[in-house]
Amino acid sequence: MDAINSKLPSFTLIETIVSLAVILLVIGLSATILIQVQASGKQHLRFKANIALNRIYIDAINRNRTFDEIHKYNGFIIEKKIIQEINRPFFTLQIIAYDQNKYKVIEKREEIIWIKN
Protein backbone atom coordinates (compact mmCIF):
# COMPACT_ATOMS: atom_id res chain seq x y z
CA MET A 1 0.00 0.00 0.00
CA ASP A 2 2.89 2.38 0.65
CA ALA A 3 4.19 1.98 -2.92
CA ILE A 4 0.89 3.12 -4.42
CA ASN A 5 0.58 6.28 -2.34
CA SER A 6 4.21 7.43 -2.69
CA LYS A 7 4.78 10.28 -5.15
CA LEU A 8 7.31 10.00 -7.95
CA PRO A 9 9.42 13.07 -8.68
CA SER A 10 8.07 14.68 -11.89
CA PHE A 11 7.40 18.01 -13.58
CA THR A 12 4.08 19.77 -13.37
CA LEU A 13 2.05 20.55 -16.45
CA ILE A 14 2.94 24.26 -16.25
CA GLU A 15 6.68 23.52 -16.14
CA THR A 16 6.37 21.24 -19.18
CA ILE A 17 4.45 23.87 -21.18
CA VAL A 18 6.98 26.60 -20.29
CA SER A 19 9.92 24.40 -21.32
CA LEU A 20 8.22 23.58 -24.64
CA ALA A 21 7.58 27.30 -25.25
CA VAL A 22 11.26 28.07 -24.65
CA ILE A 23 12.35 25.28 -27.01
CA LEU A 24 9.97 26.55 -29.74
CA LEU A 25 11.26 30.09 -29.28
CA VAL A 26 14.85 28.93 -29.74
CA ILE A 27 13.90 26.93 -32.86
CA GLY A 28 12.05 29.93 -34.33
CA LEU A 29 14.98 32.29 -33.76
CA SER A 30 17.50 29.88 -35.22
CA ALA A 31 15.31 29.34 -38.32
CA THR A 32 15.11 33.10 -38.83
CA ILE A 33 18.87 33.44 -38.59
CA LEU A 34 19.39 30.55 -41.02
CA ILE A 35 17.06 32.12 -43.59
CA GLN A 36 18.89 35.46 -43.33
CA VAL A 37 22.28 33.79 -43.81
CA GLN A 38 21.06 31.95 -46.91
CA ALA A 39 19.58 35.15 -48.37
CA SER A 40 22.82 37.08 -47.85
CA GLY A 41 24.71 34.30 -49.65
CA LYS A 42 22.37 34.60 -52.64
CA GLN A 43 22.76 38.39 -52.65
CA HIS A 44 26.54 38.00 -52.70
CA LEU A 45 26.29 35.59 -55.65
CA ARG A 46 24.02 38.00 -57.57
CA PHE A 47 26.41 40.88 -56.81
CA LYS A 48 29.36 38.93 -58.24
CA ALA A 49 27.28 37.97 -61.29
CA ASN A 50 26.31 41.61 -61.82
CA ILE A 51 29.99 42.61 -61.79
CA ALA A 52 30.70 39.96 -64.43
CA LEU A 53 27.79 41.19 -66.58
CA ASN A 54 29.04 44.77 -66.36
CA ARG A 55 32.50 43.70 -67.42
CA ILE A 56 31.17 41.85 -70.49
CA TYR A 57 28.86 44.78 -71.33
CA ILE A 58 31.66 47.35 -71.18
CA ASP A 59 33.91 45.09 -73.24
CA ALA A 60 31.20 44.66 -75.88
CA ILE A 61 30.53 48.40 -76.12
CA ASN A 62 34.16 49.55 -76.13
CA ARG A 63 35.36 47.01 -78.69
CA ASN A 64 32.22 46.95 -80.88
CA ARG A 65 31.87 43.20 -80.34
CA THR A 66 28.44 42.72 -81.89
CA PHE A 67 28.34 38.95 -82.14
CA ASP A 68 27.17 36.16 -79.86
CA GLU A 69 29.72 34.88 -77.33
CA ILE A 70 29.97 32.59 -74.32
CA HIS A 71 32.51 33.36 -71.58
CA LYS A 72 33.58 31.57 -68.43
CA TYR A 73 34.34 34.13 -65.76
CA ASN A 74 34.77 33.80 -62.01
CA GLY A 75 32.59 30.70 -61.59
CA PHE A 76 29.91 31.89 -64.02
CA ILE A 77 29.03 31.11 -67.59
CA ILE A 78 28.24 34.42 -69.29
CA GLU A 79 26.19 34.19 -72.47
CA LYS A 80 26.03 37.31 -74.66
CA LYS A 81 23.44 37.49 -77.44
CA ILE A 82 22.88 40.18 -80.03
CA ILE A 83 19.28 40.46 -81.18
CA GLN A 84 18.96 42.67 -84.24
CA GLU A 85 15.67 43.48 -85.87
CA ILE A 86 15.51 44.18 -89.58
CA ASN A 87 15.30 47.85 -90.62
CA ARG A 88 15.74 49.13 -87.07
CA PRO A 89 18.50 51.54 -86.02
CA PHE A 90 19.21 49.57 -82.85
CA PHE A 91 19.92 46.10 -81.54
CA THR A 92 19.32 44.46 -78.20
CA LEU A 93 22.30 43.24 -76.20
CA GLN A 94 21.24 40.43 -73.89
CA ILE A 95 23.71 39.15 -71.30
CA ILE A 96 22.85 36.24 -68.99
CA ALA A 97 24.97 34.89 -66.12
CA TYR A 98 24.54 31.22 -65.23
CA ASP A 99 25.96 29.39 -62.25
CA GLN A 100 28.74 27.21 -63.65
CA ASN A 101 27.87 24.23 -61.43
CA LYS A 102 24.05 24.17 -61.58
CA TYR A 103 23.55 26.05 -64.88
CA LYS A 104 20.89 28.16 -63.19
CA VAL A 105 20.24 31.79 -64.20
CA ILE A 106 21.73 34.11 -61.59
CA GLU A 107 21.44 37.51 -63.28
CA LYS A 108 20.15 38.84 -66.60
CA ARG A 109 20.66 42.15 -68.33
CA GLU A 110 19.21 43.59 -71.54
CA GLU A 111 20.32 46.85 -73.13
CA ILE A 112 19.18 48.59 -76.29
CA ILE A 113 22.16 49.85 -78.29
CA TRP A 114 21.67 52.47 -81.00
CA ILE A 115 23.69 52.04 -84.17
CA LYS A 116 25.58 55.21 -85.11
CA ASN A 117 25.62 56.10 -88.80
N, C-alpha and C positions, 0 to 999 in steps of 0.2 A: 504494500500500500504506500510506503514511503517513496518508492520509485515513481509512481504515477503522479504524486502531488509535487514533486521537486521540479523547480523551474530550470530550464536550460538557458545558458547565456545566449542571447540573440539580439538582433537590432529591431527597433520598433518600425512601424510602417512609415512614420514621418522621416526617420533617419534614412531609410531606404529610398524614399522619394527625393529627398534632398541630395543624396549622393548620385542618383541617376540624373538629376537636373544639372549638377556640376559636370558630370561626364559628358552630357549632351552639349553643354556650353563649350567645353574644351574642344569637342569634335567640330562644332560649328565654327569656332574661331580658326582652327587649323585648316578647315576646308576653304575658308575665305582667304587665308594667307596663301594656300596652294594655288588657288585660282589666280590671284594677283601675280604670283611668280611666273606662272605659265603665260599670262597675258604680256608681261614685260619681256619675256623671251621672244614672243611673236613680234612685238613691236621692234625689238632689236633686229630681228631677221628682216622685217620689212624696211627698216632704215638702211641696212646694208644693201638690200636689193635696190632701193631708190638711188643710192649713191652709184651703183653699177649702171643703172638705167641712164642717169645723168651723164656719166662718162661716155657711154655709147652714143647718146644723143649729141653731145658736144663734138665728138669725133666725127659723126656723120655730117653735121652742119659745117664744121670747119674744113673738112676735106672733100665736100661734095660727094660723099659716098651714097649714091642713090640706087643701091641694089640690095637684094635680100642677103642677110648674113646670119650666121649662128656663131656665138662666142661662148667660151667657157671662161668665167671670171669669178674668182673669189668664192667658189662653192656654188655658183649659179650657172645655169645655162641661159644665155641672153639671146633671144630670137628677135631680129630686126626685119620688119617687112615694109616694103614700099607699096602703097596702094595708089595707083594713078588712074584717074578717070579720063576718058577720052574727051578732048576739046575743053579741058578745064585748066585754068592757069595755076593750079596747085596740085599737090599730092599729099597723101596722108602717111605720116611716118608712125608706124606702130612698133613699140618695143615691149617685149614681155620677158619677165624674169621668172624662171622656173627653179625650183629646188633641185639640185643636181642628183640627190639621192632618191627622192620620192617623185620627181617630175610633176610637182604640184605648182600651180601658178601662185607666186608670192606677190608680185607687183606688176602693174600694167600701165603703160603710158601711150597716149596717142596725141600727135601734134599735126597741125595742118601747116604745111610749108608752101609758101608762094614761090613760084618760079619767076626769076627776074629775067626780063628780055634784054 
